[in-house]
Amino acid sequence: MDIKEKFGKNLKRLRLEKGLSQEKLALEAGLDRTYIPSIEKGARNVSITVVEKLSIALNVEFSEFFKN
């Protein structure tokens, strides 16, 4: 599994743990609603700025996205 897939898998896990839909997470993070599904699939190479926005929206530490 590459880093984009790992990030996407962890994003989805964290989002579901918080009980958020993809659309709600996108709104909370200030991202386009179509962006979240492609991140979760590992199809996007997200910027550090996007990681920060997602971290804030989910109220989790940055490192949570990179756990095995």
C-alpha positions as CSV (number, residue, x, y, z in Angstrom):
1,M,0.0,0.0,0.0
2,D,1.5,3.4,-1.0
3,I,1.3,6.5,1.2
4,K,-1.7,7.9,-0.7
5,E,-3.7,4.8,-0.1
6,K,-2.6,4.6,3.6
7,F,-3.6,8.3,4.0
8,G,-7.0,7.7,2.3
9,K,-7.7,4.6,4.4
10,N,-7.0,6.4,7.6
11,L,-9.0,9.5,6.5
12,K,-12.0,7.3,5.9
13,R,-11.6,5.5,9.3
14,L,-11.3,8.8,11.2
15,R,-14.2,10.3,9.3
16,L,-16.5,7.3,10.1
17,E,-15.3,7.3,13.8
18,K,-16.5,10.9,14.0
19,G,-19.8,10.0,12.3
20,L,-19.3,12.4,9.4
21,S,-20.4,12.0,5.8
22,Q,-17.9,12.9,3.0
23,E,-19.9,16.0,2.2
24,K,-20.0,17.1,5.9
25,L,-16.3,16.6,6.2
26,A,-15.6,18.6,3.0
27,L,-17.8,21.4,4.3
28,E,-16.0,21.5,7.7
29,A,-12.6,21.4,6.1
30,G,-13.4,24.0,3.4
31,L,-12.9,21.6,0.6
32,D,-14.9,20.7,-2.5
33,R,-17.3,17.8,-1.7
34,T,-16.0,15.8,-4.7
35,Y,-12.4,15.9,-3.3
36,I,-12.9,13.6,-0.2
37,P,-13.9,10.4,-2.1
38,S,-10.8,10.7,-4.4
39,I,-8.6,11.2,-1.3
40,E,-10.1,8.2,0.4
41,K,-9.5,6.0,-2.7
42,G,-5.8,7.0,-2.7
43,A,-6.2,8.8,-6.0
44,R,-5.1,12.2,-4.8
45,N,-1.7,13.4,-3.8
46,V,-2.8,15.9,-1.2
47,S,-0.9,19.0,-0.1
48,I,0.3,19.6,3.5
49,T,-2.3,22.4,3.6
50,V,-5.1,20.0,2.9
51,V,-3.8,17.6,5.5
52,E,-3.9,20.4,8.0
53,K,-7.5,21.4,7.1
54,L,-8.6,17.7,7.5
55,S,-6.8,17.4,10.8
56,I,-8.5,20.5,12.1
57,A,-11.9,19.5,10.8
58,L,-11.6,16.0,12.4
59,N,-9.9,17.4,15.5
60,V,-7.1,14.8,15.3
61,E,-3.3,15.0,15.4
62,F,-1.6,15.2,12.1
63,S,0.1,11.8,12.7
64,E,-3.2,10.0,12.8
65,F,-3.4,10.0,9.0
66,F,-0.1,8.0,8.7
67,K,-0.7,5.2,11.2
68,N,-0.5,1.6,10.0
